[in-house]
Amino acid sequence: MPPELSGEAARKATAEFEREQRRREAERRKEEAARQKERARRDKLVTKAQAALDKAQREHDRKTLTCDEVPRSTARRSAA
């Protein structure tokens, strides 16, 4: 069995325990904030990349439609 603590020693131990709990909680909040910031940064990059991909797809579709509108015979004559 552990030795009995005096009142003052128990108060000091309790205070130290509570300080350590507060420190750990503050560290946890800090880490969570950093994770959220990183998540937001990644989401912004994904959105930007998706917008660029969508734009490139629209441009490709536009060019493909333009090429399909030109009759093949006209394209052959102009190439000759």
C-alpha positions as CSV (number, residue, x, y, z in Angstrom):
1,M,0.0,0.0,0.0
2,P,1.3,3.5,-0.8
3,P,2.3,5.7,2.0
4,E,-0.3,8.3,3.2
5,L,0.1,11.8,1.9
6,S,-0.1,14.8,4.1
7,G,-2.7,17.4,3.3
8,E,-0.2,19.8,1.8
9,A,1.5,17.0,-0.3
10,A,-1.9,15.9,-1.6
11,R,-2.8,19.5,-2.6
12,K,0.5,19.9,-4.4
13,A,0.0,16.6,-6.2
14,T,-3.5,17.5,-7.2
15,A,-2.4,20.9,-8.4
16,E,0.4,19.4,-10.5
17,F,-2.0,16.8,-11.9
18,E,-4.4,19.5,-12.9
19,R,-1.6,21.6,-14.5
20,E,-0.5,18.6,-16.5
21,Q,-4.1,17.9,-17.6
22,R,-4.5,21.6,-18.8
23,R,-1.1,21.4,-20.6
24,R,-2.1,18.2,-22.4
25,E,-5.5,19.6,-23.3
26,A,-3.9,22.8,-24.7
27,E,-1.5,20.7,-26.7
28,R,-4.4,18.6,-28.1
29,R,-6.3,21.7,-29.1
30,K,-3.2,23.1,-30.8
31,E,-2.7,19.9,-32.7
32,E,-6.4,19.8,-33.7
33,A,-6.2,23.4,-35.0
34,A,-3.1,22.5,-37.0
35,R,-4.9,19.5,-38.5
36,Q,-7.9,21.6,-39.4
37,K,-5.7,24.2,-41.0
38,E,-3.9,21.5,-43.1
39,R,-7.2,20.0,-44.1
40,A,-8.5,23.4,-45.3
41,R,-5.3,24.0,-47.2
42,R,-5.6,20.6,-48.9
43,D,-9.3,21.1,-49.7
44,K,-8.4,24.5,-51.3
45,L,-5.8,22.8,-53.4
46,V,-8.1,20.0,-54.5
47,T,-10.8,22.6,-55.4
48,K,-8.3,24.6,-57.5
49,A,-7.0,21.4,-59.2
50,Q,-10.6,20.3,-59.9
51,A,-11.4,23.7,-61.4
52,A,-8.3,23.4,-63.7
53,L,-9.3,19.9,-64.7
54,D,-12.8,21.0,-65.5
55,K,-11.6,23.9,-67.5
56,A,-9.2,21.7,-69.5
57,Q,-12.1,19.2,-70.1
58,R,-14.3,21.9,-71.4
59,E,-11.6,23.2,-73.7
60,H,-10.9,19.7,-75.0
61,D,-14.7,19.1,-75.6
62,R,-14.9,22.5,-77.4
63,K,-12.0,21.6,-79.7
64,T,-13.3,18.1,-80.3
65,L,-16.7,19.5,-81.3
66,T,-15.0,22.0,-83.6
67,C,-13.0,19.2,-85.3
68,D,-16.1,17.0,-85.7
69,E,-17.9,19.8,-87.4
70,V,-15.4,20.0,-90.2
71,P,-16.3,17.4,-92.9
72,R,-13.5,14.9,-93.5
73,S,-13.4,15.6,-97.2
74,T,-12.9,19.4,-96.6
75,A,-10.2,18.5,-94.1
76,R,-8.5,16.2,-96.7
77,R,-8.6,18.9,-99.5
78,S,-7.1,21.6,-97.3
79,A,-4.3,19.2,-96.2
80,A,-3.4,18.5,-99.9
